[in-house]
Amino acid sequence: MTRARVSIRAGLFLLALLLLALLAVSGGPAAAQIGFDRPGSDFATFPVRSADPAICASRCERDSRCRAWSFSYPTAEQGAVCRMKAQVTARVADTCCVSGVKGAGVIVPRDGRAEIGIDRAGGDFHGIDLAADAAWPVCKAACEGESRCRAWTFLRAGYAGSVPRCYLKERIPAPRRRPCCVSGVVR
């Protein structure tokens, strides 16, 4: 083997070790996740009129100072907000938010009980205003308790009103990706 080949292989080996060390320090590959916040290290905060966390991730991608971001869903008190981070802070479980690291995009969790980030528009036979602190399982339970209900959609507070809303459906509409909602099919 020539000296040049040995030198290239040694360099590639060192690069591979460096990448493994970086992954070990960061806790694995970066991924933006629904249901997590990254408190601290904010350098910019702005409203997100569309209330879509992908806007926050995209803006971080375009800003050279940004290393991570946190998106807060709209509430009765305020609209959706994006907080851009100068450093990658530790993530903390919190249903208020979606957060991520630059370059990760948004990963929607899979939950066999519900379709997170999905709206099933149409087919409504009943709409229910829920308590301000209600979550999607309340909507699912309401559908399961109605023999006529085949599917449901939970609309988060702040998207169309100050309280969350539950829509019970007599048919199963097609799913559409929208951050406002959590849906499911019962029968």
Secondary structure, DSSP 8 states (H G I E B T S, - for coil): --HHHHHHHHHHHHHHHHHHHHHHHHTSS---EEEEE--S-EEEEEE-TT--HHHHHHHHHH-TT-SEEEEE---SSS--EEEEESS----EEEEEEEEEETT---B---BTTBEEEEE--S-EEEEEE--TT--HHHHHHHHHT-TT--EEEEE-TTTSSSS-EEEEESS----EEEEEEEEEE--
